[in-house]
Amino acid sequence: MTSNSLVFRAHHKSRYSLAALLGAIEVDERFENLHIEAPVRGFNSVIANRLKHGHVIAAFSVMSTQVPRVRNEVQQIRKKYGNNVILVAGGPHSTARPRDALEMGFDFVVVGEGEYAFPALLGRILDEGDVSDIPGVVTTGTKNVPKPRDLMQVDLDLYPPFALGMNVVGPIEVTRGCPFRCKFCATPFLSGGIVRHRSIENIVHWLREAVMRSGFERAWLLSPNALCYGGRGAKPNPEKLEALLNRATSVDGLDQLYFGSFPSEVRPEFVNHSLLKMFRNYVANDSLQIGIQSGSNRVLQISNRHHTVEQGVDAVVCALQNGFTPHVDMIFGLPGESEKRLEKTLELCYELVEMGAKIHGHIFMPLPGSEFEHEPAGRLPEQVRSKLGDLSRRGMMTGSWYNQELLGKQLEEN
């Protein structure tokens, strides 16, 4: 008896998108008899084993920084199994550069949000049907490659936030989309400028399910700006935000709710005392992730950040006064950052550390899909690299800033 299989290439950096896609698949009746695996290790071994039972579809969520590794893995699969394995790509890089994914050897590419398009593609593959009319699916025969903004936007309430049946879980994504077109960020391209929220009722439903079925005692909420929940994204909606937190923290069996700490963050101009005082009454996290990004107002202006350095410092002070340890995102090497402006950012880091904050350091990477994708990657003078190393050794700075400098160079070359 044959048994078709879907094998995801699981990776810790794509675990949130994996959880969401598996959630959409496991509640879809079309795939009740589909064998699904998402191995962290032994991906090729799983493929070899499943080929003994039937057809195999291998799916990758590809980030731009993962391209060399993914290309090598795809070449190995093609060399060993030929066309016996159907390869599907999705994720940020595949969305921004679908032709790249096809040239790597993928058969199909899912552009943009995958909750609808990927199960639709999967169903057609299994039925050996035509996929050309599925919005967001690209093949070598596709003439007009769609942009995410031209596709139907996913209603988050229609899909689970994770896959409880397979025990592949993660944060509950409560907001998708961002109205701020920060030029170093690909989010506006990938998920659009229209902000969408998962409803409070839906969030509470999945929290209850997670408690009952998976024994959740702690849960994380995911948003590009935790303080924008309930509004259109340009300013806070305190009443709706408090309603969410009140209902979510009232779920029986759930002891702790984390929001506004990594992997979420808050924009500095949204921070005020009344909002953080309310926030403090509900969330379990002692840290608050605040995106300031630069110590130069000119660099912030060039990057289209829509806030100032002074607003960033005020947000840090406000967070400290309301019992949060600010974890401040800073990006070094942004376009327009002269040596003098870089020094301002470094000085601000030391100032914030003295105040009691911690720095989450990044090096600018020209991400495909961002407005800065064709800018040169960030490069640090040796003396600046040394100072960042000092902050890291003292436990005052976290983040993969050193690796990002190398990855940025790879993106620039591609």
N, C-alpha and C positions, 0 to 999 in steps of 0.2 A: 504493500500500500504506500503510495507516494504522499509526501507531506511537504508542502511548500514552506519556505523559511524566509524570515526577514531578520537580518543580522545588522545591528547598529554598531558602528565603530565608536565605542564609548571612550570619552576622554574627559578628564576633570574640568577642562575649560569650557566644555559644551554640555555639561550635565544639566543645566537648567532647561535648555532647548530640548534636550533628549527627554527629560521628564514630561514636558508639555506635549511633545509629539506622541510619545508612548501613551499618554493619557487620552489623546484624541483617538488613537487606534484601538485601545482596549475597550472603549465603550461603543465601538462601531461593530454592528452585528455582522458585517461582511467579512470580518477577520476572525471569527470565532474559531476556525480551524487552522489558522495560520500559526506556525511555530515561530515565536519571537524570542530573540536573545540580544543582550547588550553587554557582551563581555568586556571587562576592564583589561583583562589579559587573554592571550591566546586567540586573538581575532581570527587569524588564518587557520588555526586548528579547528575552530568552530565551523568556519566555512567548509573546510574539507570534510568534516563529519556530516554536515547537513546536506552536502551534495550527494551523499549516499542515499538520501531519503527523497530527494526531489529538487525542484528549482530553488535557487538562492538569490535573494535580492539583498545587496549590501549597501547600507546607507551611511553617508558621512555628513556631518555638519562641519563646514570648513571655515576657519578664521584665516585672515590674511597671513598672520604670523605662522600658521601651520602648513602653508603651501608646500615647502620643500619636503616635509615628512609625508604629507598626503600624496603628493605626486609619486614619491618612491613606493609607497604602499600600493597605490593603484597599478603601477607598472609591474610590481611583483604578482599581484592578483591576475592581471592580464597574461603575464608570462606563464603562470602555473595553470590557470583554469580557462584561459581564452575567453570566449563569449558565453561560457556556461554560468557565469555569475553576472547578473544585471547590476550595474553600479549607478547609484543615485546620489547626487550632491545637493546640499542645501546650506544654509548658514550665511553669515555676512559676506564672505569673499565670493561665494557662488552667486549671491544676489548682485553684488557690485560688478563682477566680471564673469558672467555665465559662460562666455566663450572660452575663457581660461580653463574652466572646469571641464568643458567638453574636450579641449585639447589635451588635458591630463589623461583622458580616457573614460570619463563618465558617459553613460548612455543618456541619462536624463538629469536636468538641473531644475530645482524648484527655486524660483525667484520670490523673495519677500516672505511674508508670513506663511507658515507651513501647515497650520491646523486644518485648513480646508484642502489646500492643493495637494499635500502629500498623501493623505488617505485616498483622495480621488485618483491620483496617479497610481497608487498601489493597487486599487481595485481594477483599473484598466489593464495594468500589467498582468495581473493574475487571470483576467478574463481574455487576455491577448487581444485587447481592443485598441482602438485609435485614441491617442492621447493628445492630438493636435488642438482639440477644442477646450482643453483644461486651462483656465487662466493661471498664468504663472509658471507653467511647465515649458521648458526650453529643450529642444533637441538639435541635432545637427541640421535638420530640415527647417528649423524655425527661421523665418525671414525677418520678422520684426520682434526683437527682444523687448519684452515689457519692462517698464520701470515700476518699482513698488507703488509709487503714487497713483499709477493708472489701474491698479488692481483693487478688487473689493477688500475693504478693511474687515478684519476679523472681529466679531463680537465675542469678547472674552467670556461672557456668561454662557455661551453655547458649548464651551469646551472645558474639561477638567484642567486644573493647574498642574497636575502631576498624575502619575500612574500608580495608584494605590494597589491595584491587583498584582502588579509586578514588583511592588515595593521599590519603585524608582521615584523618589520624591525630592522635593526642593522647596524653595520659597513659593508662596502664592503670589503670582504677578497680579497686582491690583491696578496698575496703571501702565498703559502703553502709548507711545508717541510723545513728542516734545515740540512745543511751539518755538523754542529758542534754537536758532540755526547756528550754533557754535561751530566755527569752521573746521576745528580739529576733530569733530565728532561725526560719526557715520549714522547715528541714531535717526536724525531727521530723514535721511535717505532711506534707511531700512524699514522704519515703521511709521513714517509720516509725521506731519506737524500737527495733526488733529489728535488731541489727547482723548483717550478712551479709558474708562474705569470699569473694572469688574464691580458689580453691584454688591452692596453690603450683604444682602440676602444670600447671594451666591458664595461670597467669601465665608460667611458663617456656616453655610451648608458644608463646604469642603473642610473647614476646620473641624466640624463635628464628625464628619466621615473619617478624617485623619486620626482623631482621638479614638473613635470606636474601632476602626479597622486596623490601624497601625500603631496604636498606643502612643500617639503624639502627646508629649507634655510641654513641648516648646515649639513655636512656629515663627517663621520669618515672613514678612511681607516685602514684596519687591516693587520698586518704583524708581524711575529716573529722578524724581523729586518727591520725596515722601510728604512734603507739606503742601502739595498741590491737589491732594485727593479730593474728588467731588466737584472740582471746578474745571475751567477750560485750560488750565495750566499756566496762565499768566499771573495769577495772584491766588492767595490762599482762600479756602472756603472752610473756616474754622468749625462751623456747625456740622457740616458733612463729615469732616475729618474726625471730630469728637464722636459723632454717631458711630462711625466705623470702629474706632478704638474701644468705645464702650461696649458695643455688641460683641466684638471679637474677643475681648478679655473676659466676657461673661460666659463663654463656652465652658460647660462642665468638663472637668478633666484637664483643661489646658492651663498650665501654671504660669507660663511665660510667653510674652509676645514681643518680638523684636522688630523694630521699624525705624528707619532713619540711620541705622548703622549699616556697615557693609553687608550685603551688596547693594543696598539702597544708599542714597545720599540726599542732601538738601541743598537748594540754592541759597546763597547768603542773604539775598534781598527779601526772602520769604521769612527769615528768622525774626521773631520779636518775642518779648517777655511773656505776653499772655498766651501765645501759641505754645511756647516751650514749657511754660508752667503746666498747661493742660496736658501736653505730651508726656511730661515727666510722671504724671499721675497714672499713666497706663502702661508705658513700655518698660521692658525689663533691661534694655541696653543702657549701659552707662556712657557709651560713646555716641557721638553724633558725627556723621561723615559730611563735611562741608566742602563744596567745590569752590575754592578761590582761584586756583590755577596759575596766577602770576602776581608778582609784587609791583608790576608796572601797569598803570592805567592805560597807557598807550598800547601795550600788548593786548590787554583785555579788549580794548576798542577794536583793534585789528582782527582779533579772534571772534568778534561779535558776541561777547559775553553778556552784555546788557546789565552789568553791575560794576561797581568800582572796588578798588582795593580797600577803601575806607569802609564800605558796606561789609566787606569780608571780615575785617578786623572787628567791627561792631558785632557781627554774628558770632565770632569766637568768644568775645566778652560775654555776650548774652548766654551762650551755651554754658560757659563756665559758671556764671551766676545762677544758672538753673540746674546745676548738678550733673552736667554732661562733660565728658572729656572730648574736646573737639579733635577729630582726625581730619586734617586739612589736606585736600588734594592739591598738589602743585605739579605743573608741567614745565620742565626745563627744556630750552631749545626751541620754543615756539617761533614761527615765522614773525619777523619784525623785532625779535629780541636781540638788541645790541648788547655789547659787553656791559655797558652801564645799566641797562634794563635787567640783564641777568643778575647783576650784583644787587639790584633792588629786591629781586625775588629771593635771593639768598639771605639778604639782611632781614627780610620779612619772616623767613623761616626761623631764624634765630630768635627774633622778637616773639613769635608765636610760641616757640618752645619755652622761652622764659616765662611766658604767661601761664603755661600749663597745658598747651596743646601738643599734639603729635603730628608729624608730617607724613603724608602718604605720597611718596615721590614717583614721578613718571618722567620719561624722556619722550619728547614729541616724536610720534610715528605718523608718516603720511598714509593714513588708512584709506583704502579704496572706498569710494562712496561719500567721503567727506569733501568739503570744499577745498581743503588743504592737501588733497591726495597727490598733487604734483609738486608740492613744495619739498625742499631738501629735508632729510631727517635731521633731528636734533643731534648736535655734537657738543660735548662739554669740554671746556679747557681743563687741563690737568689739575689746576689748583681748585676748580669748582668740584671736580670729581672727588678730590681728596676731602673737601669739606663735607660733601654728602656722605662719604664713607665714614667720616667722624661722627656725624649725626646718627648714622645707622648703627655703628658700634656702641653708641651710648643708649641705644634703644629709643631714640627720639624720632627716627624715620623708618618707615616700613615701605614695602613696594618693590617691584622688580625693575627698578630704574636702570640698573646696570645691564641686565639682559635686554631691556627695551632699546638701549642704544645700539646693540648689535642687530636686533630684529628690525629696527628702523632702517638701518643700512641695507638689509636684505629687501625690504619693501621698496626702497628707493631704486634698487637695481632691477626689480621686477616691473 
